Amino acid sequence: MCIYDNDTMIGFTMYGMILEPAYTRLWFDRLLIDKQHQGKGYAKPAVQLILQEICSHYPNTDIYLSVYAENHPAIALYRSFGFEFTGELDTKGEEIMIYRSTM
C-alpha cells in the first residue's frame, strides 16, 4: 500500500499472512518513508492507519514485525503502539516484535 500526503506519495507499506502449517503469522512487513520525507511526523499516523487497516481485515489476529536492534527510533515507534519483543530473531537477524490483538 502507498502512503500519501494529499497527492504526494511519501512512502509505502506491506503486510500479509504467512500461511505455513507450522508457522502461520500475520506480518506488518514493511514501512518505508522516503528519505526526503523522514523526520516530518509521518510515521506515527501512518502506523496508526496501517494497524487499523490490518485489524479490519484480520480481526483478533496478532501482528508481527521485525526490526534491527540498532533502529531505536523504529523500536520506540512500534512500542508506542503496544508492540513488544518476542525474544525471537527472523532469518536476517532482526528482532521480532508482536502486537497482541485484543479478543
N, C-alpha and C positions, 0 to 999 in steps of 0.2 A: 504494500500500500504506500502511496506517496503522501508526503506531509507538505501541506501548503500553508502559506501566509497570503491570504487573498489569492492572487493569480500567480504568485511566485512559488515554485517548488523549492523547498528548503531542505528536504531530506526524504528518507523512506524507511519503512519498517517491514519486517517479515515475521510471520508466525505460522505455526502449523502443528498438526498432530503426527507424531511418530507412532505408527501402528505396527509394532513388533510384539509377538506373543509374550516375550519375557520382559518387554521394556516399552510399554505404551505411555507416552508422556506428551503433554501439550507444551510446545516451546515458543516463547517470545524470543525469536531467533536473532533479530537484528533491530537496531535503532541507530540510524546514521543521520546526523545533521551535517549538511555541507559546511566545510571549514569556514567559509565566509559568513555563515550564519550562526556559528557557535558563539556561546557567551552572551546571547541576546535573550535568554529566557525561554527558548522554545522547547527544551527537553521536558520539563515538568508537565506542561499542558499536553504535550504530545504523548507522554507515557499515560497520563490520565485518560485521554481519549482512546488510546490503543487498548488499555486494560478494559475499558467499557465495551469496546468492540469485541474483544476476545470473549469476555464474560457473557455477552449477549448471544454469541454463537455456541459457546461451550459452558453453560451454567454448571456450577458446582464441580468444577474441574480445577485442580491445582495447576499452576502455571510455573514453568521452569525457564531459567535463562542461565547463561554462563558469562563470566566476566574475568578479566585478568586482575590478579591481586593488586597490582600497582595502579589500577584505574580507580583511584579514590573518589573522583567526582561521580563516576557512574555508580559505584557502590553506595555512596551517600544518597544519590537519587533513588535508586531501587529500594534502599532501606526505608526511605521516607514514605514509600507506598506499602511497606509491610513485608518486602522480600527479606528472607534470611538465608544464611548459608546452610547447606545440607551436609558439608564435610566431604562431598564428592568432587572429583575433577572430571572434566569432559575429555574427549580424545585428544584435544590440543593443549591440555594442561590448565584450562581455565577453570575457575572455581564455580560450582553450580549453586544457584540460589533458587528458592521456591517462594511462591506467593500462594498461601493456602486459602482456598476458597472457603467461604462460609456456607455451610449446608444447613 
